[in-house]
Amino acid sequence: MPDLHVQKLLDGLRQARTEFLAAIGDVDPALRTAPGLVGGWSARELLAHLGYWSGHAAESLHRAELGELSAFGADELSVDERNEVVARVASQTDYATAAERERLAFEQFEARLATVNPDGLGERDADGDTLEEIIAFDGADHYREHTLDIRAWFDGAAAADDEADADDEADADEADADEADAD
């Protein structure tokens, strides 16, 4: 049994994925490969996206086990470029295959997380992120973000990313206005 903190991370990850799967399961099967669920992505691309990042988290945990996390993470591709590659590959496959790949990546992530040494959660990768931050970014937080995106799609509202971008722009505009007032 993992220590209490790791168990909480595991429980949060499992719950977030369960909620995501329930939300994506509500998408009409005829629309699962149609673009537009989240930006230009279909449910298929979204599953592949989360599968990729679950795999990334599993690899981060593996590198931490080997004492190699500090050398992992720096990559020639940006996050957006990686996401584009994953979506392009996913668009060439069927929904069932994307779902199976996500399941396998999640199970690997979950298994590695269950055995993580809690003392190593503060270790940093080459990008400066702690192992615990990677677990959250790639795991529960990521599943929750895209669950909100799916719910927004059903409600006809802006996606979570769109709202965050709008909030960031509003904050930047406010900061610019404050700066102009100070001059």
Steps between C-alpha positions, in 0.01 A plus 500: 500500500638843403556762767207732577612787275563272203165329563328840481675569169386160371142549620484845339641364174252213490203722583596760238535233232169339596326837466672561167398160364141564607500835322659371180269198511207740464627611158281350230697212340431652158685817610802341672724556200350834393723803563379773733470343844801695628626744241557293187527175694245223506442264793750265335776764497417600856538139618832473315613828655428382853656163425817670380528713815423201726787324324719806556421490872574126513832562329578780747431264789719236337783750451468601866529133601823481300633825646482662154212747539729803496605411144142434382262758359710732288379432148538642155121515465283745690189378678286639218713323239472171689124545527479562124693180425281296735183641344627436147586138581168450681306636205632205297361236738160389622335602826528155661876492442543849647294397804704182547830688475381753758394218733837327472693824558281584799550154651876536465486845662280370781726199567816711514334760722390230744864408560658846497730592786327801661840644591568549128189709425701822529762388249512720188518417131712685244222758457496574875169330578480283810388142465185585695425789261543266203264249661238774544549673161496178300253321723204610709517869409518415131207258510296757696583776253377297206192379688410868535566548127260219414234635734545846347453348154173340610389832652610701196737699722863593449752226572703519822813593301312779322376638832849482651644680197230768530575539873874528424431767236275691740768485771761624253271785387439595864874497572563719194232742616648512852844563352366782281327657802827487694678693223 
